[in-house]
């Protein structure tokens, strides 16, 4: 194995480590935003709100002395709280999508810079190759 192959192998190993680190960060981010554990939590919260709303609406009609208007107001309050929770969850998801798009844009910009450097290096090599061919053609 020559030196270039060792350097290339080392470069690929570094890229794999960087990819794995990015993957771990992504998993942490997904967990913080609303991964599988949060999905279960949200499901139970939704079930609680449905039961609480049905219970408060029902109490106004089934429990004597409990005001129907009060039960409706409590039910509307619970619906409002659930809507606010959904809005907050949507805002977190939009922030996460923005973060993803921003990181993709940063990576694309980085790749464009690398591509420009490679094109410049290729042009330099082609120029040197043309000069060498000219010199070789002149020699008898």
N, C-alpha and C positions, 0 to 999 in steps of 0.2 A: 504494500500500500504506500503510495507516494504521499508527499506532503499535502498536495491539493485535495486528495481524497480524504485525508484525515481532517483537514479544515472543513471540508464539505460535510463530513459525517458529524463533526462537532457542531457545525451550524444547524444541521437538521435536528440534532438532539436538543439544542437550545430552543429551537422553534417548537418542538414537541412539549418541552417544559413550559414554555410561554402559553401554548394552547391549553395545556392542562390547568395552569393557573387561571386563565381566562374562564375556563369551564367551571372551576370551583367558584369563582366570583359570580358567575351567572347563576349557579345553583343557589348561592346565598341570597342573591338579589331576588330570585323567583320566590324563595321561601319567605323573604321579608315582605314581598308584595302580596303574595296570596297563593302559596303553594298548596300541597295536598292537606297539610294540617290546618291551614286557614279555610280551606273549602269545607271541611267537616265542621269547623267552628261556625262558619257562616250559615251552614245548613241548620244547625241547632238553634242559632239565633233567629233565623227565619221561622222555624217551627214554633219557637217561643212566642214570637210576635203574632203569628196567626192564631195560636191558642189564646193569647191575651186579648186580641181584638174580638174574637168570637165570644170569649168569656165576658168581656165588658159590654158588648152589645146585647148579649143574652141576659146579663144581670139586670139591665133596665126593664126587661119585660118579664123576667121570672121571679126576681126578688122583690117582695113588697117593701115599699119605703125607699127603694133605690131609684133615683130620678132617671127617667129615660134620656133626658137631655144631657145629664152628667155622663151617662154611659156612652152616648154618642160623642161627646167632647173628648172623653178619655180615649175612645177608639180612634178619633181623628188625630189626637196627639200621638198615639202609637204609630199610626200610618205615617205621620210627618217625621217622626224619629227614624223610621225605617227608610223613608225616602232620603233623608239626610245621610244615613249610613251608606246607602247605595251611591249617592253623589260623591261621598268621600272615597269610596272604593273605586269609582270610575276615575276620579282625579288621580289617584295613585297609579292606576293602570296607564293613564295618558302620560303621566310623568315617566313611567317606565318605558313606554314606547318612544318617547322623545329621547330618553337616554340611549336606547338601542340604536335609533336612527342617527343620533349624534356620534356614537362610537363607530358605526358603519361608515359614516362620512369621513371621520378621522382616519380610519384604516384605508379608505379609498384614496384619500389625499396622500397618505404615506406611500401607498403603492404607486401612485402617479409620479411621485418624486423619485422613487426607486427606478421606475421605468424610464424616466427622463435621463437619469444617470447612466443606466445601462445603454440607452440609445447613444448617448454621447460617447461612452467608452467604445461601443461598437463602431461608431464613425471614426474614432481615433485609430482603432485597430485596422479598419478597412483602408484608411489613409496610409498607414504605415505599410500595410500589405501591398498597396499599389506602388509605393515608392520602392519597396524591395523588388517587386516584379520588374519595374523599370530598370533598376540597377542590374538585375540578372539578365534582362534582355540585351542590354548594352554590352555586356561582357562577351568576348568571343568564345 
